Amino acid sequence: MMISRSSFYSHPITAIKTVPFDSVVEAWFWFIQAMAARNDGARIAAGRAPVPRPCEPTDILKVLDRLVRNRRLLKEHLLVLRHYGRRLMAPDPRRVKEARAYKLWVEALDVLHAPLVQKGIVAAKTAARPHWVREACVYEREDMAEGMAAE
C-alpha cells in the first residue's frame, strides 16, 4: 500500500485568509511578544493563532536585519525598539528622560513602515501615517483607567 505525500502536508498557508496589522506599532508589539514566547520555549506555527497574521516573527526579523545591514537602522534604534517593545508602550515625549528615546522610536518606526507595508504585514492606508506615540498613549490611558476602576 502506497501513501501519497499530500496526506502528510496541511493546506498551504496562502489559502488561509490573513489579517494585516493596523499599524507598525501593533506589528512591533506582536513581534516582541512572539519572540519572547519563542525564547521561553513556545513553538510558533503559522495558521494556529486566533487572528491569522500575514507573517511569522522571523519575517519581521529579516526586515530588521536588512535595514540594519543597509544602515537604515542603527543599534540605538534597535535598543529603543526592544526596550519599549518589552514594556508594551511607546516612549513619552513629555518626559525629559524619554525625549531622545521618543525621537529614535519615531525614526525607527518610520523606517520600518514602508517595508512592512510592501510585504503586506501592515495594512496600507491612504491617509497619513498615525502618530505612533499618541496611538500607544491612548491604549495606555485606557488600561490605566480600567485598572483604577477595578480598584
N, C-alpha and C positions, 0 to 999 in steps of 0.2 A: 504494500500500500504506500503510495507516494503522497506526501503532504505538500501542498503548494506553499510557496514562500509568502504569498499575500496573506495567509492566515496568521502570520506572525507579526504583521505590521498593522498599526492602527490607521485611522484615516489621516490623510495629510493635514498638517496644521493650517495650511492655507484655506482649507474647507471650513474652518471654524470662523464665525464672524467675530472679529475683534473690536474692541473699543479703544481708540487712541486716548491719550491723556489730554485733559483740557489745557494744561499749561506745563511749562518746563519745570516749574516748582513742584507740581504734583508728580511728574515723572521722576524728578530728583529724589523726593522723599520716598517714593516707592522703591527706587533703586537702592537707596541706603538701607531701607528696612529689609529688602530681599537679600542684599549682600550680608547683612548682619545675621539673618536667619540661616543663610548658607554657611557662614562661618561657625554658627552654633550647631551645625550638623543636619540642617533640613535639606531635603532633596527637592530641588526646583525642577518641575516638569511642565512643559508647555501644555496649555489647554486644561489645566486642572484647577485654575483659580475661579472664584465666583464671578469675577468680571474678567473675561479673557482679554489680555493685552496683546498688542501687535509686536511685542518683542520679549526677549528674555533679558535678565540683568546684564549678561555678558555683551549684549548688543550695545547697551549704553556704555559699558566699559570700553568696548572697541572704539566708539566715537570719541570718548575721552582720551584714549591712547593716541589716536590720530591727531587730535587737536594739540596734545602736549608735544608730540613729535614735530608738528609743524610750527611749534612755538606760538600758538594762538592762545593757549592756556599755560600759565606759569604755576610753579609749585605753590606760590602764595594763594592762587585761586583754588587749587585743589584742597589745601589745608582749610580754607574758609568754608568751602562747599562741604567737606567732610564734617567739620566741627558743628556747623549749624544744621546740617542734614541729620546728624545723630540727635540733636536737640529737637528736631522736627519743627523748627521755627527759623525765620529769617532774621538777620541782624537788624536791630532797631536803629535807624539813622538819628533818632533823637537822643540816644545815649552817646556821650563823648567817647567812651571806650569802644564802641562798636561802629564808629563813623568810618574808619578805614575798612573794616570788615564789610560794611554795607557797600562801599564802593567796589570792592573786589567781588562781592556776591553778585551785584548787578552786572558787572563786566562779564563774569563767567557765564551767567545765565543768558546774556545777550549772545555770547559766542556759541553756546550750546543750542540756542533756539533754532537756527537755520538747519543744521544737520539733522536734528531730531524731527523737524517738520518734513524735511526732504525724505527721510526714511519712513515717514508715516507713524512715528512713535507719538508725536504730539500733533493734535489737530491743527490744521492750518486755518487761521482766522483772517478774514479780510480786513477787520478793524485793526487798530494799533494794538501792539502787544500790551497786556495788562501790566500794571505797575506791580512788580514782584513783591515788594515789601508790604504794600498796602493789602494785597491779597492774603499774605501769610498772617499779617496782624489781625485781619478780620476773623480768621479761623481761631487765632489765639484768644481774642477777646470773647468769642462765643464759648470756647472751652472754659475760660475763667468764669464767665457769667454762670454757666451750668454748674461749675464747682461751688460757687458761692451760694447758689440757690439750693444745692443739696445739703449744705451745712445748716 
